[in-house]
Amino acid sequence: MHVGLDIYQSKTAIFVVSDKENTVVEGNALALPTDIHHWLETKQVDLAAIKGVCLEAGALSSFVNKGLEQLGLPVVCVETYQAHQFLKSQRNKTDKNDARGLARAVQR
């Protein structure tokens, strides 16, 4: 499983995709590592099966990145330009779609 996080202000769009590119679950949580972790647990996501969590560099990304790593998740923070290049092919630019794109980026 792979997770994409699109952090905006105090909320985070979360998208979880399986290895076969099937959507597992999607939704929103507060932009705190403990809230994101708790959201994954309540959605019955097997935390041990997560191979990567991808988020875009930004104001809160370092805080979220470090917090999720301390909670045992493998986190990748991509530079804004790289994320933009990967996400620009999407038709609808939304936080939900950005999270989906970041999950697929870490999957490859």
Backbone torsions as a table, in degrees:
resi	resn	phi	psi	omega
1	MET	NA	150.7	179.0
2	HIS	-134.8	145.4	-175.7
3	VAL	-123.7	134.3	173.5
4	GLY	-112.4	135.3	179.2
5	LEU	-122.6	126.4	172.5
6	ASP	-114.1	106.4	-175.1
7	ILE	-91.2	126.8	176.6
8	TYR	-140.3	122.3	-177.1
9	GLN	49.0	-112.1	-176.8
10	SER	-104.6	3.2	-179.0
11	LYS	-117.2	158.6	177.3
12	THR	-132.3	126.0	171.8
13	ALA	-83.4	132.6	-176.6
14	ILE	-121.9	135.1	177.2
15	PHE	-135.9	125.8	-179.7
16	VAL	-114.6	127.3	-179.0
17	VAL	-124.3	143.3	178.6
18	SER	-81.3	172.6	178.5
19	ASP	-63.1	-24.5	179.7
20	LYS	-91.4	13.7	178.4
21	GLU	66.8	23.5	173.8
22	ASN	-90.4	139.3	176.4
23	THR	-67.4	128.3	176.9
24	VAL	-92.7	-53.5	-179.8
25	VAL	-162.8	154.1	176.4
26	GLU	-147.0	154.2	179.5
27	GLY	171.2	-156.6	-176.5
28	ASN	-134.3	151.2	173.7
29	ALA	-146.1	168.0	173.8
30	LEU	-66.7	157.5	-175.8
31	ALA	-84.2	48.2	175.2
32	LEU	-119.8	137.6	-178.9
33	PRO	-53.4	-42.3	-179.6
34	THR	-65.9	-35.8	178.2
35	ASP	-70.2	-39.9	177.5
36	ILE	-64.2	-46.5	178.7
37	HIS	-59.9	-46.2	179.4
38	HIS	-63.1	-40.8	178.7
39	TRP	-59.9	-44.5	178.4
40	LEU	-61.0	-41.8	178.9
41	GLU	-63.9	-43.3	-177.5
42	THR	-70.0	-22.1	177.6
43	LYS	-89.7	9.7	176.4
44	GLN	62.9	31.6	176.0
45	VAL	-79.6	128.6	178.5
46	ASP	-73.2	101.2	-175.3
47	LEU	-61.5	-31.3	179.2
48	ALA	-70.4	-22.0	-178.8
49	ALA	-87.5	-6.1	-179.2
50	ILE	-74.1	120.9	-179.1
51	LYS	-93.2	-20.6	180.0
52	GLY	-169.5	142.7	174.3
53	VAL	-119.9	123.5	-176.2
54	CYS	-114.5	132.5	174.0
55	LEU	-139.8	154.8	-178.4
56	GLU	-88.3	142.3	178.3
57	ALA	-59.7	137.4	180.0
58	GLY	-173.6	-168.6	-175.2
59	ALA	-59.6	-41.6	-177.6
60	LEU	-99.4	-5.1	-171.2
61	SER	-62.0	-38.8	-179.8
62	SER	-65.4	-40.8	177.5
63	PHE	-63.9	-46.9	-179.2
64	VAL	-67.5	-43.8	179.7
65	ASN	-56.1	-53.6	-178.0
66	LYS	-62.1	-42.5	-179.3
67	GLY	-64.5	-41.4	179.3
68	LEU	-69.8	-35.5	175.5
69	GLU	-63.0	-40.9	178.3
70	GLN	-65.5	-25.2	176.8
71	LEU	-87.4	4.6	172.8
72	GLY	93.2	13.0	-179.8
73	LEU	-97.8	141.9	177.8
74	PRO	-80.5	110.1	-171.8
75	VAL	-112.0	139.5	174.5
76	VAL	-124.0	127.4	176.9
77	CYS	-109.1	118.8	-178.2
78	VAL	-97.6	145.9	178.5
79	GLU	-64.3	147.5	-174.8
80	THR	-56.9	-42.8	-179.4
81	TYR	-63.5	-42.6	179.1
82	GLN	-63.1	-43.6	179.4
83	ALA	-62.9	-43.0	-179.9
84	HIS	-60.4	-44.2	-179.7
85	GLN	-62.4	-37.8	179.9
86	PHE	-74.8	-37.7	-173.5
87	LEU	-87.5	-13.6	-174.8
88	LYS	-67.0	-17.0	179.7
89	SER	-77.8	-8.5	179.8
90	GLN	-73.8	142.2	178.8
91	ARG	-70.4	-51.7	-176.4
92	ASN	-105.1	114.7	-179.4
93	LYS	-86.7	96.3	176.5
94	THR	-130.7	164.1	178.2
95	ASP	-62.0	-40.4	179.4
96	LYS	-61.4	-46.2	-179.7
97	ASN	-69.5	-33.6	175.7
98	ASP	-64.0	-41.9	177.6
99	ALA	-62.3	-41.6	177.4
100	ARG	-60.9	-46.6	-180.0
101	GLY	-62.4	-39.8	179.3
102	LEU	-68.2	-36.1	176.3
103	ALA	-64.1	-41.8	179.5
104	ARG	-70.1	-31.8	179.1
105	ALA	-65.0	-43.2	-178.4
106	VAL	-74.9	-19.6	179.4
107	GLN	-71.7	-29.7	-174.6
108	ARG	-83.2	NA	NA
